[in-house]
Amino acid sequence: MNKCKTIIDKMRNGGEEGVAEGMALLVEDLEFRKTAKYFYSRYRQLSSIISWEDLLYEAILRLVTEIRDGRGPKKNCRGYIRNICRNICEEYRRETQRAATIMDVLVKLYHSPSSQVRQEKVKACLAKLGGQCEVLLWLFFFEEPPVANHGELARRLKEQNYEVSKTSISSLLSRCKRKFRALLGGDPSGLFED
């Protein structure tokens, strides 16, 4: 990042060509790569969601957006880029926590005898996800009794013609919960009785 100021100036003053050249230089910059790897390792719980390379590319895109909007680093490039990486990691962490909270509440309500959750609506919502996410979320959260063992989940998915190893169940579960939450739009009220 020794040449960070030069790269930023090139991106500010070089038009689209300068932005493209600056982005290419940032991707190759060893200090910038180390920063992305550092935050990636610091936020270990994100390893099932993004890779350090994804973090690197997202940080570059955010930096380009900041520069195009007339913001961006004036003097301290390293600190500015570190803040971008940290903010991205925090956003992913909060998103993961929200998805987990929504699923926990929904599952408790689903299994409650006095629940207002309409089971056919939950099944229809899972069917919209389709594929291995539909099967995995059903087994892990809604089946009676829920299947928590990753080896058993992998075996049951394989019975449904989905080739998944037991070591990849955690990351698949995380992705599927995120997709389910996105499908609900963050609002599970459509799953309740009117």
N, C-alpha and C positions, 0 to 999 in steps of 0.2 A: 504494500500500500504506500510505498515511498513515492510512487508516481501518481497517487490518487488524485491530487489537485490537478495535475496535467490531464488525467483521464476525464475528470469532471468538467474542466474547461472545454475540452474537445467535445464532450456531449452537449454542453450548453451552446457552443458557438458553431458547431459543425453541421447543423441540420440533421437530417435523417442519416446521412452517411457518417457523421460524427458520432451519433448515438449508437449506430451499429458497430462502429469501430471501438468505441468506448466499452460497449457491452462485451465484445470479444476479448478486450484486454482485461476486463474485470473477471471474466470466467477463468482466465489463465493466471491471474494474480495469486501468488502463493499465500500472501498474508490474508487476502480475502477468503481464500479456500480454508485456511486455518481457522478463521473466525467462524465460518459456517460450521465446520467440524466441531469446534469448541462448544457452540450453543446446541448443536445436535446432541453431543454427548452429555451436556449439562441437563437437557430435558429428555432423559432416557425414555420416559413413558411415551414419547412421540415416535419412537422407532418403528412402531407398527403402523404408523399413519403416513409419515413422509421419510424420505432419505435425506442425507446431508446435501446431496446434489440438488434435490428439490428445493431445499432451504436456500441454497446458493442462488439458484435461478429466480426464486421468488423475491429474494432480497435485491437482486439486480433489477428486476422489473419494478419493484417499489421505488428504488433509487431513481430509475428513469422517469417514473411518474412524478416523483418529487421535483426533479430537475425541470421537467416540462411545465410543471405548475408554478415555476418560479421560486421554488424552495430548494432544499438540498443543502449540503454542507458548504459553509463559507471558508472555514479554516480547518476544523478538526474532522477530516474525512473518516479516520479510523473510528472515532467515537460515534459518529453519525451512522456508519455502517453497522457497528455493534448494536446500536439502539434498534435499527431496523430488524436485525436478526432476532434480538430479544423479543421485540414486539410480535413478530411472526410466530415465534414459539409460544408466547403467552396466548395469542389468539387461538392457536391449535389446542393448547391445554384447556382453555376455557370451553371451547367447543366440545371437546371430549368429555369434560365433566358434565356439561348440560345434557349431552346425549345419554350419559349413564343415569342421570337423575330422572329424566323423563321415562326411560325404560323401567327403572326401579319402581316408580309410582304406578305406571301402567300395569306392570306385572302383579303388584300387590292388589290393585283394584280388580284385575281380571280374575284372580283366584279367590277374592272375597265373596262369601255367599250373598251378601246384601249389595253386591256391586251393581252399579249402573252402567258398567261397560258392556257393550253389546258384542258378544263373542263373534257373531257372524261378520261384524264390521272389522274386527281385528283380523280375522281370517282373510277377508277381502283385501285389506290393506297389505297384508303379508303376500297375498297372491299377486298384487301389483308389483312387488319387488321381484317375485319369481326366482327361479334358479336356486342356487345353493343358499342364498340369503334367506329365502322363504323357509327352506327346510331347517337351516341352522337356528334361526331365531325361534321358530316354532318349538324345536327340540329343547333349546337352552332355556327359554322363558315360559312357554305356554303349555307344554306337554305335562301331563300328570303322571308321575312326578317328573319335574324338570331333569334333563340330563346335563350334569355338570362335568363329568369326566371327559377330558379331551380325547382320549383314546376311543371311548365309546361314541362320541360325536363323530369322529373321523370315520369309524366303522359304519355308523348309520348313514352318513353322507355317501359313503362308498356304495352302500346298498341302493342308493338313489342315483347311482352313476355319476357321482361327483368325486373326483380324485383329490382328496385333501389329506395332508399329513397331520398327525396330532400336534406337531410343533407349530403348525401354521394356523391352528384354530383361533388363537388369541387375536392375531391380526385380522383374520377374516371376520371374527365376531365384532371387532371394533369398526371395521369398514361397513358391515351390514347394519350395525346400530346407527351409524352416521347416515346411511342411505334411508333407513326407516324414519329417522327424525326429519330428514330433508323431505321425504314424501309427505309427512304430516305437516310440514311447514312450521315446525316448532309448536303446533297447536293440536294436541290430541283430543280436543273437545268433540270432534266429529265421530269419535269412537264411543261416545256415551249416548244413552237413551235421551230422546227429546223431551 
